[in-house]
Amino acid sequence: MRKRIRSTLIILIILCILYIHALFQADLKWAKGNGYLTLNEADGWTHFELVSCENNSWFKIYAMPGNVYALLEPFQDQLVISYLICGNDRALLFDTGMGIANIKDCVTQLTDKPITVLNSHVHFDHTGGNYLFDEVICYNIDSAVRILTDGVSHDELSIYVPLESLADTPETFSYEDYYRVGKAPTATVEDGQIIDLGGRQLEVMYTPGHEETGIMLIDEKNSIIFTGDTWYPGPLLLVSEDSSMPDYCESLKKQHQLYEIKIFSGFMAHITQYFRVQIHSLSP
């Protein structure tokens, strides 16, 4: 009986993996046009101002509500989004993307304030441009510091970023030389810590689950939550060695109150919408 249950569970897991893979392939097939990923009007990005930067062909940059810029990378299937959050005295870059193009060249055209990088978590698609900045912060956990310092080799990256997943890369990009440069964090943050940008305060909320170093940022004054990969419009990915469904449930429990918020997620090229979000109680 136990063997039959075990076999059934294995089959269900395999079917779930195949189903999720099919969803992503279908989404990519839908999104591809003329050899590159396009932003469909249904995604809602056309509601926001498209901002141009010199010498930039990789990022789609949008001016968002609350003096925030979204830097979307639509030409690779991670569809990652980094956010430049501007205060009166300085700016914070929440993630640095894939590292395929120079994100610093863009953000320094968007603000003249000093820029500090804070990573929502340490996955390669959110930390690729860390090395370009002097100040890089992560959550205060040993694994985050170690992973950011070590970098990621080309052989490892090529598993997650095959050549066929890329389109319209910058002329300066060489796939054979692509790896994530290691950059030791210059500081760390704690759960509940307040980051003051001058006239704008961001509260750090530790939200492991998708990845054990995950955080979100709460901008109470502007009613914005920057979710990284904790929330996003798409299938929740808990597939890496450092993913945990119990941790994810605990992270959701921390967000039990009712918010009237704008959710700025870090994954999938969909509209950043206005939501009224209720986090219901979850069983342990």
C-alpha positions in Angstrom: 0.0 0.0 0.0 2.8 2.4 0.9 4.6 1.6 -2.3 1.5 2.4 -4.3 1.0 5.7 -2.5 4.7 6.6 -3.1 4.4 5.7 -6.8 1.2 7.8 -7.1 2.9 10.8 -5.4 5.9 10.5 -7.7 3.6 10.4 -10.8 1.7 13.5 -9.5 4.9 15.4 -8.9 6.1 14.6 -12.4 2.8 15.7 -14.0 2.9 18.9 -12.0 6.4 19.7 -13.2 5.4 18.9 -16.8 2.3 21.1 -16.5 4.2 24.1 -15.1 6.8 23.7 -17.9 4.0 23.7 -20.5 2.5 26.8 -19.0 5.8 28.7 -19.3 6.4 27.4 -22.8 2.9 28.5 -23.8 3.5 31.9 -22.2 6.8 32.3 -24.1 5.2 31.3 -27.4 2.5 33.8 -26.8 4.9 36.5 -26.0 7.4 36.0 -28.8 7.0 38.1 -31.9 9.5 38.7 -34.7 12.2 36.9 -32.7 11.9 38.8 -29.5 9.7 39.0 -26.4 7.1 41.7 -26.8 5.0 43.6 -24.2 1.4 43.1 -25.0 -1.1 45.8 -24.3 -3.0 43.3 -22.1 -0.1 43.4 -19.7 -1.0 47.0 -18.9 2.5 48.6 -19.2 1.1 51.0 -21.8 -0.7 52.7 -18.9 2.8 54.0 -17.8 5.2 56.3 -19.4 8.0 54.6 -21.3 11.3 56.3 -20.4 14.3 56.4 -22.8 17.9 56.2 -21.7 20.9 56.7 -23.9 22.8 53.6 -25.1 20.0 51.2 -23.9 18.4 48.6 -26.0 17.9 45.9 -23.3 15.8 47.4 -20.6 12.2 48.7 -21.0 12.0 51.5 -18.4 8.7 52.8 -17.1 7.9 55.7 -14.7 5.7 54.2 -12.0 3.5 55.9 -9.4 5.3 57.3 -6.4 8.6 58.4 -8.0 9.6 54.8 -8.9 11.1 53.5 -12.1 10.6 49.9 -13.3 13.4 48.4 -15.3 12.0 45.4 -17.1 14.1 42.9 -19.1 11.7 41.5 -21.7 14.2 39.8 -24.0 14.9 36.8 -21.8 12.3 34.4 -20.4 13.0 35.3 -16.7 11.2 38.6 -17.4 12.8 40.1 -14.3 12.0 43.6 -13.1 14.2 45.8 -11.0 13.0 49.0 -9.3 14.7 52.3 -8.7 13.1 53.9 -5.7 13.9 57.6 -5.4 14.0 59.7 -2.2 15.0 63.3 -1.5 18.5 62.4 -0.5 19.3 59.1 -2.1 17.9 56.3 -4.2 17.6 52.6 -3.7 17.9 50.1 -6.5 15.8 47.0 -5.5 17.7 44.3 -7.5 20.1 44.6 -10.4 18.7 42.2 -13.0 20.4 39.6 -15.2 23.7 41.3 -15.7 23.3 41.1 -19.5 23.4 44.9 -19.9 24.8 47.7 -17.8 21.9 48.7 -15.5 24.1 51.4 -13.8 24.3 53.3 -17.1 20.5 53.5 -17.1 19.8 54.3 -13.4 22.4 57.1 -13.3 20.5 58.8 -16.1 17.2 58.5 -14.1 18.5 60.1 -10.8 21.4 62.2 -9.7 21.1 60.9 -6.1 23.6 58.4 -4.6 22.4 54.9 -5.3 22.4 51.9 -2.9 21.6 48.4 -4.1 19.4 46.1 -2.0 18.7 42.6 -3.3 15.2 41.1 -2.8 17.0 37.7 -2.7 20.2 36.3 -4.1 19.0 34.4 -7.3 21.2 35.2 -10.3 18.5 37.0 -12.2 18.1 39.6 -9.5 21.8 40.2 -8.7 23.6 40.3 -12.0 24.6 44.0 -11.9 25.6 44.2 -8.2 29.3 44.4 -9.1 28.7 47.7 -10.8 27.8 49.6 -7.6 29.8 50.6 -4.6 27.1 50.0 -2.0 25.3 46.6 -2.0 23.0 45.4 0.8 21.4 42.0 1.4 19.5 40.4 4.2 21.6 39.4 7.2 22.0 35.7 6.6 25.2 33.9 6.0 24.1 32.2 2.8 23.2 35.6 1.2 26.7 37.0 1.9 28.4 33.9 0.6 26.4 33.5 -2.6 26.8 37.2 -3.5 30.5 37.1 -2.8 31.2 33.9 -4.8 29.3 34.8 -8.0 27.9 32.2 -10.4 30.0 30.5 -13.1 29.1 30.4 -16.8 28.5 26.7 -16.7 26.0 27.0 -13.9 24.2 30.1 -15.5 24.0 28.3 -18.9 21.6 25.7 -17.2 19.1 28.4 -16.3 19.9 30.8 -19.2 20.4 28.8 -22.4 21.4 30.7 -25.5 18.0 30.1 -27.1 16.3 31.9 -24.2 17.9 35.2 -25.2 17.0 37.6 -28.0 18.2 41.0 -29.1 21.1 41.1 -26.6 23.4 44.2 -26.6 26.4 44.3 -28.9 28.6 44.4 -25.9 27.2 41.1 -24.6 29.1 37.8 -25.2 27.2 34.7 -24.2 30.4 32.6 -24.0 31.8 35.1 -21.4 28.5 35.5 -19.4 28.7 34.8 -15.7 27.6 36.6 -12.6 30.5 38.6 -11.1 30.9 38.1 -7.4 30.5 41.2 -5.2 30.7 41.1 -1.4 27.9 43.0 0.3 29.0 46.2 2.0 26.2 46.0 4.6 23.2 43.9 5.6 19.6 44.6 6.8 17.4 43.0 9.4 13.7 42.2 9.5 11.8 45.4 10.5 14.7 47.7 9.7 13.8 51.1 8.3 15.8 52.4 5.3 15.5 56.2 5.1 16.0 57.7 1.6 15.1 61.3 2.7 11.4 62.0 2.9 10.8 58.3 2.1 11.1 55.3 4.5 11.1 51.7 3.4 10.5 48.9 6.0 12.3 45.6 5.4 10.1 42.5 5.8 11.9 39.1 5.8 9.8 36.8 3.6 11.6 33.4 2.9 9.9 30.7 0.9 10.7 31.3 -2.7 14.3 31.6 -1.5 15.7 31.7 2.0 17.1 35.2 1.8 13.9 36.8 0.4 12.7 40.2 1.6 10.0 42.7 0.6 9.9 46.4 1.1 7.0 48.3 2.5 6.6 52.0 1.6 3.7 52.9 3.9 3.6 56.6 3.0 3.1 55.8 -0.7 1.0 52.6 -0.1 3.5 50.5 -2.1 4.9 47.0 -1.5 7.9 45.9 -3.4 7.6 42.1 -3.4 10.6 40.7 -5.2 9.6 37.1 -6.0 7.4 36.7 -2.9 4.4 37.8 -4.9 4.0 38.0 -8.6 1.3 37.3 -11.3 2.1 33.8 -12.3 2.8 30.3 -10.9 4.7 30.4 -7.6 8.1 28.9 -8.1 9.4 26.8 -5.1 11.8 24.6 -7.1 15.3 25.4 -5.9 17.1 23.8 -3.0 16.6 26.8 -0.8 12.8 27.0 -1.5 10.4 26.1 1.3 6.6 26.0 1.3 6.3 26.1 5.1 8.5 29.2 5.1 6.4 30.7 2.4 3.2 30.1 4.5 4.8 31.7 7.5 5.8 34.7 5.4 2.2 35.1 4.2 1.1 35.0 7.8 3.3 38.0 8.6 1.2 40.0 6.0 -2.1 39.3 7.7 -3.4 42.8 7.7 -5.6 44.3 5.0 -3.7 46.7 2.7 -4.9 49.2 0.1 -1.7 49.0 -1.9 0.1 49.0 -5.2 2.1 45.8 -5.6 5.4 46.1 -7.6 6.5 42.6 -8.2 10.0 41.5 -9.5 9.0 38.7 -11.9 6.9 38.3 -15.0 6.1 41.1 -17.5 2.6 41.9 -16.4 0.9 45.1 -15.3 1.6 46.3 -11.8 -1.9 46.7 -10.7 -3.8 48.2 -7.8 -5.0 45.5 -5.5 -7.0 45.2 -2.3 -5.3 42.2 -0.7 -6.5 40.1 2.1 -4.1 37.5 3.5 -6.3 34.9 5.0 -5.2 32.7 7.9 -3.2 29.6 6.8 -3.0 26.3 8.5 0.5 25.4 9.8 
